[in-house]
Amino acid sequence: MADIDPDFQLEKPTHLFPLVRHLSYPSSLALNHLPVTPNQITAVSMVCGLSGAWMLRHDDYLSTLIAAVLLVACYVLDNNDGEIARLKGLASEFGKRFDTFVDWIVHAAIFMCLGWGVAEKSGNDIWFWFGVAAAVGGTINYIIDTIRDTREKAAGVEKIEDGPDQTTGDRMVFSSRVVRTDFCFIVLVLALIDAVWLLLPASAIGAQVYWGLQFVKNFRRHHV
């Protein structure tokens, strides 16, 4: 647990992106006055995300729209937990690990349930396997991130963040993370036009490319 920094203040979003910050900023200020902990917020985020994933399983317009709204709530809360942790001085290693775990399990469930629902509606199992591929790719990336974080913690070094001005691979990873930050709004837009199924082939391919870039980047950093 970290000490409370009386000088710490949340920075009001001044740019359009990430969009989620325009929702998390005012809600974090409100939550700061309530007797809630970051881990409790993370747990509620997980409930919203997994509930949204299950709604995608039904693959009808209303269920998909509800799923998208729940996913937006999940993303906002996912930002809230870190902001509240800093405001209240409640940051912890467990909280960090819990937050990463929730991020993984929610997205794996989203792609699995979406693929399952579209496959049943269309009668074509390829959509289910698209969902499996996206979930597996996300799982591999979660494992890579966990191993990297564990190694860096054991070595006593701070986590190395990707920046837009490094190698081409790092720039691609950085750009992907920027897109992932507002992924919930992509789902919402696709839900409004009844085209969430488009996420499946794109994510099935993109997840493999992302973890591949992560693997190469981490290998390079540990063998310089």
C-alpha positions as CSV (number, residue, x, y, z in Angstrom):
1,M,0.0,0.0,0.0
2,A,1.4,3.4,-0.9
3,D,1.3,6.6,1.2
4,I,-1.3,9.2,0.2
5,D,0.3,12.0,-1.8
6,P,-1.6,15.2,-0.7
7,D,-0.3,16.9,-3.9
8,F,-1.6,14.3,-6.3
9,Q,-4.5,15.4,-8.4
10,L,-6.2,13.8,-11.4
11,E,-5.4,15.5,-14.6
12,K,-8.5,16.6,-16.4
13,P,-8.5,15.2,-20.0
14,T,-7.5,17.9,-22.5
15,H,-7.4,15.8,-25.6
16,L,-10.2,13.9,-27.3
17,F,-8.5,10.5,-27.0
18,P,-8.7,8.4,-25.0
19,L,-12.4,8.8,-24.9
20,V,-12.8,6.7,-21.8
21,R,-10.9,9.3,-19.7
22,H,-13.7,11.8,-20.3
23,L,-16.0,9.4,-18.4
24,S,-13.5,8.1,-15.8
25,Y,-12.3,11.6,-14.7
26,P,-15.6,12.9,-13.3
27,S,-16.6,9.4,-12.0
28,S,-13.3,9.0,-10.1
29,L,-13.7,12.4,-8.5
30,A,-17.2,11.2,-7.3
31,L,-15.9,7.8,-6.1
32,N,-13.1,9.4,-4.2
33,H,-15.7,10.6,-1.7
34,L,-17.2,7.2,-1.2
35,P,-15.9,4.4,1.1
36,V,-14.8,2.1,-1.8
37,T,-11.4,0.5,-2.4
38,P,-9.7,0.1,-5.8
39,N,-10.0,-3.7,-5.6
40,Q,-13.8,-3.4,-5.0
41,I,-14.0,-1.2,-8.1
42,T,-12.0,-3.8,-10.1
43,A,-14.3,-6.5,-8.9
44,V,-17.4,-4.5,-10.1
45,S,-15.6,-3.9,-13.4
46,M,-15.2,-7.7,-13.8
47,V,-18.9,-8.3,-13.1
48,C,-19.8,-5.7,-15.7
49,G,-17.4,-7.1,-18.3
50,L,-18.4,-10.8,-17.8
51,S,-22.1,-9.9,-17.8
52,G,-21.5,-8.1,-21.1
53,A,-19.7,-11.1,-22.5
54,W,-22.6,-13.3,-21.6
55,M,-25.1,-11.0,-23.3
56,L,-23.0,-11.3,-26.5
57,R,-23.7,-15.0,-26.3
58,H,-27.4,-14.3,-27.3
59,D,-26.4,-12.4,-30.5
60,D,-29.6,-10.4,-31.0
61,Y,-29.6,-6.6,-31.4
62,L,-30.9,-5.7,-27.9
63,S,-28.6,-8.1,-26.1
64,T,-25.6,-6.9,-28.1
65,L,-26.4,-3.3,-27.3
66,I,-26.7,-4.0,-23.6
67,A,-23.4,-5.9,-23.8
68,A,-21.7,-2.9,-25.4
69,V,-23.0,-0.6,-22.6
70,L,-21.8,-3.0,-19.9
71,L,-18.4,-3.1,-21.6
72,V,-18.2,0.7,-21.6
73,A,-19.0,0.6,-17.8
74,C,-16.3,-2.0,-17.4
75,Y,-13.7,0.1,-19.1
76,V,-14.6,3.2,-17.1
77,L,-14.4,1.3,-13.9
78,D,-11.1,-0.2,-15.1
79,N,-9.8,3.4,-15.2
80,N,-11.4,4.3,-12.0
81,D,-9.6,1.7,-9.9
82,G,-6.1,3.0,-10.8
83,E,-7.1,6.6,-10.3
84,I,-8.7,5.9,-6.9
85,A,-5.7,3.8,-5.9
86,R,-3.5,6.9,-6.5
87,L,-5.9,9.4,-4.9
88,K,-6.4,7.3,-1.8
89,G,-2.9,5.9,-1.6
90,L,-4.1,2.3,-1.9
91,A,-1.9,1.1,-4.7
92,S,-0.7,-2.4,-4.2
93,E,1.0,-5.3,-6.0
94,F,-2.1,-7.4,-5.6
95,G,-4.3,-4.7,-7.0
96,K,-2.1,-4.4,-10.0
97,R,-2.2,-8.2,-10.6
98,F,-5.9,-8.3,-10.0
99,D,-6.5,-5.5,-12.5
100,T,-4.4,-7.3,-15.2
101,F,-6.2,-10.6,-14.5
102,V,-9.6,-9.0,-14.9
103,D,-8.6,-7.3,-18.2
104,W,-7.5,-10.7,-19.5
105,I,-10.5,-12.7,-18.3
106,V,-13.1,-10.2,-19.5
107,H,-11.7,-9.9,-23.1
108,A,-11.2,-13.7,-23.4
109,A,-14.8,-14.2,-22.3
110,I,-16.0,-11.5,-24.8
111,F,-14.5,-13.1,-27.8
112,M,-15.5,-16.6,-26.8
113,C,-19.1,-15.6,-26.2
114,L,-19.3,-13.5,-29.3
115,G,-17.9,-16.3,-31.4
116,W,-20.3,-18.8,-29.8
117,G,-23.3,-16.6,-30.4
118,V,-22.5,-15.7,-34.0
119,A,-21.7,-19.4,-34.8
120,E,-25.1,-20.6,-33.5
121,K,-27.0,-17.8,-35.3
122,S,-25.2,-18.3,-38.6
123,G,-24.8,-22.1,-38.4
124,N,-21.1,-21.8,-39.2
125,D,-18.6,-22.9,-36.7
126,I,-15.8,-20.8,-38.2
127,W,-17.1,-17.9,-36.1
128,F,-16.6,-19.9,-32.9
129,W,-13.0,-20.7,-33.8
130,F,-12.4,-17.0,-34.6
131,G,-13.5,-16.3,-31.0
132,V,-11.3,-19.1,-29.7
133,A,-8.3,-17.7,-31.7
134,A,-8.8,-14.2,-30.3
135,A,-9.1,-15.5,-26.7
136,V,-6.0,-17.7,-27.0
137,G,-4.0,-14.8,-28.5
138,G,-5.1,-12.6,-25.6
139,T,-4.2,-15.4,-23.1
140,I,-0.7,-15.8,-24.6
141,N,-0.2,-12.0,-24.4
142,Y,-1.3,-12.1,-20.7
143,I,1.2,-14.8,-20.0
144,I,4.0,-12.8,-21.7
145,D,3.1,-9.7,-19.8
146,T,3.0,-11.6,-16.5
147,I,6.4,-13.1,-17.1
148,R,7.9,-9.8,-18.1
149,D,6.4,-8.0,-15.0
150,T,7.7,-10.8,-12.7
151,R,11.2,-10.6,-14.2
152,E,11.3,-6.8,-13.9
153,K,10.1,-6.9,-10.3
154,A,12.7,-9.5,-9.4
155,A,15.4,-7.4,-11.0
156,G,14.2,-4.3,-9.2
157,V,13.6,-2.3,-12.4
158,E,10.6,-0.2,-13.3
159,K,8.2,-1.5,-15.9
160,I,9.3,-0.3,-19.3
161,E,6.5,1.3,-21.2
162,D,6.3,1.4,-25.0
163,G,6.6,4.8,-26.6
164,P,5.7,6.0,-30.1
165,D,9.3,7.0,-31.0
166,Q,11.0,3.6,-30.6
167,T,11.3,0.8,-33.1
168,T,8.7,0.0,-35.7
169,G,7.6,-3.0,-33.6
170,D,7.3,-0.9,-30.4
171,R,5.3,1.7,-32.3
172,M,2.9,-0.9,-33.5
173,V,2.5,-2.3,-30.0
174,F,2.0,1.3,-28.7
175,S,-0.6,2.0,-31.3
176,S,-2.4,-1.2,-30.5
177,R,-2.6,-0.3,-26.9
178,V,-4.0,3.2,-27.7
179,V,-6.8,1.4,-29.7
180,R,-7.4,-1.1,-26.9
181,T,-7.9,1.8,-24.5
182,D,-11.1,2.8,-26.3
183,F,-12.0,-0.6,-27.6
184,C,-15.3,-0.5,-25.7
185,F,-16.4,2.4,-28.0
186,I,-15.6,0.4,-31.1
187,V,-17.8,-2.3,-29.7
188,L,-20.6,0.2,-29.0
189,V,-20.5,1.7,-32.5
190,L,-20.5,-1.8,-34.1
191,A,-23.4,-2.8,-31.8
192,L,-25.4,0.2,-32.9
193,I,-25.1,-0.8,-36.6
194,D,-25.5,-4.5,-35.7
195,A,-22.0,-5.5,-37.0
196,V,-20.2,-6.7,-33.9
197,W,-19.4,-9.9,-35.7
198,L,-16.7,-7.9,-37.6
199,L,-14.6,-8.0,-34.5
200,L,-14.1,-11.7,-34.7
201,P,-11.8,-12.1,-37.8
202,A,-10.0,-8.9,-37.0
203,S,-9.3,-9.8,-33.4
204,A,-8.4,-13.4,-34.3
205,I,-5.6,-12.2,-36.5
206,G,-4.7,-9.1,-34.6
207,A,-4.3,-11.0,-31.3
208,Q,-1.7,-13.2,-32.8
209,V,0.2,-10.3,-34.4
210,Y,0.1,-8.4,-31.0
211,W,1.5,-11.2,-28.9
212,G,4.1,-12.0,-31.6
213,L,5.3,-8.4,-31.4
214,Q,5.3,-8.5,-27.6
215,F,7.4,-11.7,-27.6
216,V,10.0,-10.3,-30.1
217,K,10.2,-7.0,-28.2
218,N,10.7,-8.7,-24.8
219,F,13.2,-11.2,-26.3
220,R,15.2,-8.3,-27.7
221,R,15.2,-6.4,-24.4
222,H,16.4,-9.4,-22.5
223,H,19.2,-10.3,-25.0
224,V,20.7,-6.9,-25.6
